[in-house]
Amino acid sequence: MREQQLLNGIWDYRIGQGAYTKKQVPYSDLSVGISECKRIFKSIKGYSRAFLVLEGITYQAIVNVNGHELGTMYPYCQYRYEVTDILKDENEISVVIKDTVLDFGPSAGWENYSGITRDVYIEYTDKSIIKDVIWEAFVNEALDLAQCTVKAETEYKGQGEIIVKLQDNNGETVYETLAEAKEKDYSFIVSNPALWSPDKPTLYNLSVHLVVDGKLSDSKSYRVGFKRLEIFGRKFKLNGKIFFFHGVCRHELYGDLGHMVSDEQIRKDLQIIKDLGCNYVRLVHYPHKKKTLEIADEMGLFVSEEPGLWQAKMTDLNKVNGSIEVMRRTVIRDRNHVSVAFWLCFNECQLTEEFLKASVKVCRDNDRTRLISGANNMPKEYVKEVFPGSGVDFYTMHPYDSSSRLMREYAAYLTDKPLIFTEWGGLCVTDRLDTLKEEIYAIVEMEKNSDD
């Protein structure tokens, strides 16, 4: 089984080659250039394997344990390193952080903060483990059947068996099987699934257990759901009905705390968004804490995620490679969350078709179930030329204007796919209630006339 040893707490900290002071980890400070955090910890005995997990840093980090360099981290993403053969009774971990002058990471689009911004822990396991679980559910057009697949990636030696169990929200078992662990995919049908929607966010409980030579070695559990989100001409349909995304953008920044937003603050923010009448929150412009997804699942809010780009030239291969790797890790981390509506592969970038294709590919390679696009402000003519051939599922535009002119212009021009205004308003409507009303009325009118 598994045990976590949380390494949060007081670490030694220095800027550049200066003197060490004390720092509470996780933390989020204004950028300083280069800094280092390190601490001593004792290992927990009685387990066969150990993994160091860092849930997120900003903006680039080199991780070292007992003199062994484990790798370089990109921002916001979970990194997991096996340290079984590195750990001793007493250990030193060092994280050297760079937060300025990087090809990928810092941006002028939001305030930049340095730090180990999320949890750090050692996860101890048995020798045989479940490495990953992928949940896929395809609901049919009649909404009365769901083709489900649970993909379990395992590592074991001996006689391995997998137990897959799906239970509804009342604890009733919907499906259960015992099979050889070497069979990676476990497929089954669920009849009349209770569908998830913002109005009724019904969740199921999925558990996967690995049994080796008659002994339980590892378990993983998830809260999952069923929905059918599809494109129907120029529209979206959710569970068979026309659906409009009404939402806001939310940064994971709060006052002087930087990226150190608490779980309570996340829940409060999402509840405010829900109470506004929204059904969608765009998590801008980088991956947020995984707790955000869990709360959105429960609360009934669609979300989208993106890799951390703003006004970038996507001819820069370092930016391309960084964003694609962050996108890949984000999709892998969050693909089992029913609240994810789609992946947005960029934000307001100078695009190339090659970048779009590569971004779409990394999303589709790791998640077969979601729609894909990006938050776009390129000219509408270029968008109509490049988006369809890149495999993007729907259009997005940012009609910042002092009237609804651009909204109407984009809607009249981009007619072969659905269109979402992933940003609008902004400074153009600040202290101008008449402009704000006009743009809101224009959106309402476009929705009413969407059959055209």
C-alpha positions in Angstrom: 0.0 0.0 0.0 1.0 3.7 0.0 2.1 6.2 2.6 2.9 9.9 2.1 5.6 11.7 4.0 4.9 15.3 3.6 8.0 17.4 3.3 6.2 20.8 3.7 7.5 22.9 6.5 10.6 24.9 7.3 13.4 24.7 4.7 16.8 26.5 4.4 16.5 29.2 1.7 18.9 31.5 0.0 18.9 33.9 -2.9 21.8 33.4 -5.3 24.9 32.5 -3.2 23.8 34.4 -0.2 23.4 33.3 3.4 20.7 30.7 4.2 17.6 31.9 6.0 14.4 29.9 6.9 11.5 29.6 4.5 8.1 28.0 4.9 7.4 25.6 2.0 5.2 25.8 0.0 5.7 29.5 -0.7 5.2 32.1 -3.4 7.4 35.2 -3.5 8.1 37.8 -6.1 10.8 36.7 -8.5 14.4 37.0 -7.4 16.4 35.4 -10.2 18.0 32.2 -8.8 17.2 30.8 -5.4 17.7 27.5 -3.5 15.6 25.6 -1.0 16.9 22.6 0.8 16.1 20.5 3.9 17.1 17.3 5.7 14.6 14.5 6.3 14.6 11.0 7.6 13.2 8.1 5.5 10.3 5.9 6.6 11.2 2.3 6.8 9.2 -0.8 5.8 8.5 0.0 2.2 10.0 -1.4 -1.0 9.9 1.7 -3.2 9.9 5.5 -2.7 8.9 8.4 -5.1 9.6 12.1 -4.6 6.6 14.1 -5.8 6.6 17.9 -6.4 3.2 19.2 -7.3 4.4 22.4 -8.8 7.0 25.2 -8.9 7.5 28.5 -10.7 9.2 28.7 -13.1 12.0 26.3 -13.6 13.7 24.0 -11.1 16.6 21.5 -10.8 15.9 18.9 -8.2 18.6 17.1 -6.3 18.5 14.4 -3.6 21.6 13.2 -1.8 23.8 14.6 -4.5 21.9 12.9 -7.4 20.3 15.3 -9.9 16.8 14.1 -10.7 15.9 16.4 -13.5 14.6 19.8 -14.5 11.0 20.9 -13.9 8.8 23.2 -15.9 6.2 25.3 -14.0 2.9 24.3 -12.5 3.2 20.6 -13.3 3.5 17.5 -11.1 6.8 15.8 -11.3 7.4 12.3 -9.9 10.9 10.8 -9.4 11.7 7.3 -8.1 14.3 7.7 -5.4 14.2 4.1 -4.0 18.0 3.5 -4.6 18.9 7.1 -3.6 17.4 7.4 -0.1 19.4 6.8 3.0 18.4 6.9 6.7 18.9 10.7 6.6 18.6 12.6 3.3 19.0 16.1 1.8 16.8 17.5 -0.9 17.7 20.6 -2.8 15.5 22.6 -5.2 17.3 25.3 -7.2 14.8 27.7 -8.8 15.1 30.0 -11.7 12.3 32.5 -12.1 13.5 35.2 -14.6 15.1 35.3 -18.1 13.7 31.9 -19.2 12.5 30.8 -22.6 9.3 29.4 -21.1 7.6 30.4 -17.8 7.6 34.0 -16.8 5.1 36.2 -18.7 4.1 39.8 -18.8 0.5 38.7 -18.9 0.2 38.2 -15.1 2.3 39.0 -12.0 5.2 36.5 -11.8 5.9 34.7 -8.5 8.8 32.4 -7.6 8.6 29.4 -5.4 7.8 25.8 -4.5 4.2 26.7 -4.8 2.6 23.3 -4.1 3.1 20.3 -1.9 6.3 18.2 -1.7 6.2 14.7 -0.4 7.7 11.2 -0.6 5.3 8.5 -1.5 6.3 5.0 -0.2 4.8 1.9 -1.9 5.1 -1.8 -2.1 7.3 -3.3 -4.9 4.2 -3.8 -7.1 2.3 -0.7 -8.0 -0.4 0.8 -10.1 1.4 3.5 -12.1 -1.7 5.1 -13.7 -5.4 4.7 -14.3 -7.3 6.2 -17.2 -11.1 6.4 -17.1 -12.9 6.7 -20.5 -16.7 6.8 -20.9 -18.5 7.3 -24.2 -22.2 7.8 -23.7 -24.3 6.9 -26.7 -26.7 9.2 -28.6 -29.7 7.8 -26.8 -28.0 8.5 -23.5 -29.0 5.1 -22.2 -25.7 3.3 -22.5 -22.1 4.2 -21.7 -19.1 2.3 -23.2 -16.5 2.4 -20.4 -12.9 1.5 -20.4 -10.5 1.5 -17.4 -6.9 1.4 -18.4 -4.6 0.3 -15.6 -0.8 0.5 -16.0 0.9 -1.7 -13.4 4.3 -2.9 -12.4 4.5 -6.2 -10.7 6.2 -9.6 -10.6 4.4 -12.8 -9.8 0.7 -13.6 -10.1 -1.0 -10.3 -10.6 -4.8 -9.6 -10.5 -6.7 -6.3 -10.9 -10.0 -5.6 -9.2 -12.0 -2.8 -10.9 -15.1 -1.5 -9.1 -17.5 1.3 -10.1 -20.0 2.5 -7.5 -22.8 5.1 -7.9 -23.2 8.0 -5.5 -25.3 5.9 -3.2 -22.6 3.3 -2.8 -24.3 0.7 -5.0 -21.9 -1.4 -7.2 -22.5 -0.7 -10.9 -19.6 -2.9 -12.1 -17.0 -5.1 -10.6 -14.4 -7.4 -12.1 -11.4 -9.5 -11.2 -9.0 -10.1 -14.0 -5.3 -10.8 -14.7 -3.3 -7.6 -14.3 -1.6 -8.1 -17.6 -4.9 -7.2 -19.3 -4.4 -3.4 -19.3 -7.8 -2.4 -20.6 -11.0 -3.4 -18.8 -14.1 -2.6 -20.8 -17.7 -2.7 -19.8 -21.2 -1.2 -20.4 -23.1 0.9 -17.9 -26.9 1.0 -18.6 -28.8 4.2 -18.0 -25.9 6.1 -16.4 -26.7 9.1 -14.2 -25.3 12.0 -16.3 -23.1 14.8 -15.0 -24.1 18.4 -15.8 -23.7 21.8 -14.2 -27.3 21.5 -13.1 -26.9 18.0 -11.6 -23.2 17.1 -11.0 -23.6 13.4 -10.4 -20.4 11.5 -9.6 -19.4 7.9 -9.4 -16.6 6.3 -7.4 -14.0 4.3 -9.3 -11.5 2.1 -7.4 -8.7 -0.1 -8.8 -6.8 -2.6 -6.7 -3.7 -4.6 -7.5 -3.4 -8.0 -5.9 -0.1 -9.9 -6.3 0.3 -13.5 -5.2 -2.9 -13.2 -3.1 -1.8 -9.9 -1.3 -3.2 -6.5 -1.8 -0.3 -4.4 -3.1 -1.7 -1.1 -4.2 -5.0 0.8 -4.7 -6.1 4.0 -6.4 -9.5 5.7 -6.3 -11.2 8.4 -8.3 -14.4 10.4 -8.5 -15.6 10.1 -12.1 -18.7 10.9 -14.2 -20.6 10.4 -17.4 -21.5 13.1 -19.9 -21.9 13.5 -23.6 -20.4 16.8 -24.8 -20.4 17.1 -28.6 -20.4 19.5 -31.5 -23.5 19.7 -33.5 -22.9 22.0 -36.5 -22.1 25.4 -35.0 -23.3 24.4 -31.5 -22.3 22.4 -28.5 -24.7 19.8 -27.1 -24.5 18.5 -23.6 -26.4 15.3 -22.9 -28.5 15.7 -26.0 -29.4 19.4 -25.5 -28.0 22.6 -27.0 -25.5 24.0 -24.5 -24.0 27.5 -24.2 -20.8 28.0 -22.2 -21.4 31.0 -19.8 -18.3 31.6 -17.8 -15.5 33.8 -16.6 -11.7 33.6 -16.5 -10.0 32.9 -13.1 -6.3 33.3 -12.2 -4.8 31.3 -9.4 -3.4 34.4 -7.8 -4.7 36.0 -4.6 -3.5 39.2 -3.0 0.0 39.0 -1.5 -0.2 35.2 -1.5 0.8 34.8 -5.1 0.0 31.3 -6.2 -0.5 30.1 -2.6 -4.3 30.0 -2.9 -5.9 27.8 -0.2 -8.4 25.1 -0.9 -11.0 27.1 1.0 -10.3 30.1 -1.2 -10.6 28.0 -4.3 -14.0 26.7 -3.1 -15.2 30.2 -2.3 -14.1 31.5 -5.7 -15.9 28.7 -7.6 -19.0 29.1 -5.5 -19.1 32.8 -6.4 -18.7 32.0 -10.0 -21.5 29.4 -9.7 -23.8 31.8 -7.9 -23.3 34.3 -10.8 -25.1 31.8 -13.0 -22.0 30.6 -14.8 -21.5 27.0 -15.9 -17.9 27.3 -17.0 -14.6 28.7 -15.6 -11.6 29.1 -17.8 -8.5 28.4 -15.7 -6.1 31.0 -17.0 -3.4 30.9 -18.2 -1.6 27.9 -16.7 -2.5 24.7 -14.9 -4.2 25.3 -11.5 -4.0 23.2 -8.4 -5.6 19.8 -8.9 -8.0 20.6 -6.0 -9.7 23.1 -8.3 -10.7 20.2 -10.6 -12.0 18.2 -7.7 -14.2 21.0 -6.5 -15.4 21.8 -10.0 -16.5 18.1 -10.4 -18.5 18.3 -7.2 -20.0 21.7 -7.7 -20.9 21.4 -11.4 -18.6 23.8 -13.2 -17.0 23.0 -16.5 -13.3 24.0 -16.7 -10.7 24.3 -19.3 -6.9 24.3 -18.8 -3.9 25.7 -20.7 -0.1 25.5 -20.6 1.0 29.0 -19.5 1.4 31.1 -22.7 0.7 34.8 -23.4 1.6 36.8 -26.5 4.3 34.3 -27.4 5.8 33.7 -30.8 5.3 30.0 -31.5 8.3 30.0 -33.9 10.4 29.8 -30.7 11.1 26.1 -30.3 11.9 26.5 -26.6 8.5 28.0 -25.9 6.9 25.3 -28.1 8.6 22.5 -26.3 7.9 23.9 -22.9 4.2 24.5 -23.6 3.7 21.1 -25.1 5.4 19.4 -22.1 3.3 21.3 -19.6 0.2 20.6 -21.7 1.0 16.9 -21.7 1.5 16.7 -18.0 -1.7 18.6 -17.4 -3.7 16.3 -19.6 -2.3 13.2 -17.8 -3.0 14.7 -14.4 -6.5 15.8 -15.0 -8.0 13.7 -17.8 -10.2 11.6 -15.3 -12.1 14.7 -14.2 -15.5 15.0 -15.7 -15.5 18.8 -15.3 -12.9 19.2 -18.0 -14.8 20.4 -21.0 -11.8 21.0 -23.3 -8.1 21.7 -23.5 -6.9 25.2 -24.6 -3.4 24.8 -26.0 -2.4 28.5 -26.0 -3.5 32.0 -25.1 -3.2 34.9 -27.5 -0.1 33.7 -29.3 1.4 34.3 -32.7 0.5 30.9 -34.0 1.9 28.5 -36.5 0.1 25.6 -38.0 3.0 23.3 -36.9 2.6 24.4 -33.3 -1.2 23.9 -33.4 -0.9 20.4 -34.9 1.7 19.4 -32.3 -0.4 20.7 -29.4 -3.5 19.0 -30.7 -1.6 15.8 -31.1 -0.2 15.8 -27.5 -3.7 16.3 -26.2 -5.3 13.6 -28.3 -2.5 11.1 -27.7 -3.2 11.4 -23.9 -7.0 11.9 -23.9 -9.4 10.6 -26.6 -12.5 12.1 -25.0 -12.1 15.9 -24.9 -12.5 18.7 -27.4 -9.5 20.9 -28.2 -8.9 24.5 -29.1 -6.9 27.6 -27.9 -7.7 31.1 -26.7 -7.1 33.1 -29.8 -6.7 36.8 -30.8 -5.2 36.3 -34.3 -7.0 37.8 -37.3 -10.2 35.9 -38.2 -8.9 35.2 -41.8 -5.8 33.4 -40.5 -7.9 31.5 -37.9 -10.3 30.2 -40.5 -7.4 29.2 -42.7 -5.3 27.4 -40.0 -7.7 26.1 -37.3 -9.5 23.4 -39.4 -6.4 21.8 -40.8 -4.8 21.6 -37.4 -7.5 19.5 -35.9 -8.9 22.2 -33.6 -12.5 21.4 -32.8 -14.0 25.0 -32.4 -13.1 28.6 -32.9 -12.3 31.1 -30.2 -11.9 34.9 -30.5 -11.2 37.9 -28.2 -13.5 40.7 -29.4 -12.1 43.6 -27.3 -13.9 46.6 -28.7 -15.9 49.6 -27.5 -19.1 48.1 -29.1 -20.4 44.7 -30.2 -19.1 45.2 -33.7 -16.3 42.7 -33.5 -18.5 40.1 -31.8 -21.0 40.2 -34.6 -18.3 40.3 -37.3 -16.5 37.2 -35.9 -19.8 35.3 -35.5 -20.8 36.1 -39.1 -17.4 35.0 -40.5 -16.5 31.9 -38.5 -19.6 29.8 -39.4 -18.3 26.2 -39.9 -17.6 25.5 -36.3 -18.8 26.6 -32.9 -17.4 29.9 -31.6 -16.5 30.8 -28.0 -15.5 34.3 -26.9 -12.9 33.2 -24.5 -12.2 36.8 -23.5 -14.1 40.0 -24.1 -15.0 43.3 -22.3 -11.9 44.2 -20.3 -10.7 47.8 -20.4 -13.2 48.6 -23.2 -16.1 48.3 -20.8 -14.4 49.6 -17.6 -16.7 52.4 -16.2 -18.8 52.1 -19.4 -22.1 50.4 -18.4 -23.6 51.1 -21.8 -20.9 49.3 -23.7 -21.1 46.3 -21.3 -24.9 46.1 -21.7 -24.6 46.3 -25.5 -22.1 43.4 -25.6 -24.1 41.3 -23.3 -27.3 41.9 -25.3 -25.4 41.0 -28.5 -24.3 37.6 -27.0 -27.8 36.9 -25.9 -29.2 37.8 -29.3 -26.6 35.5 -31.0 -27.6 32.6 -28.7 -31.3 33.1 -29.5 -30.6 33.2 -33.3 -28.1 30.3 -33.2 -30.4 28.2 -35.3 -29.4 30.5 -38.2 
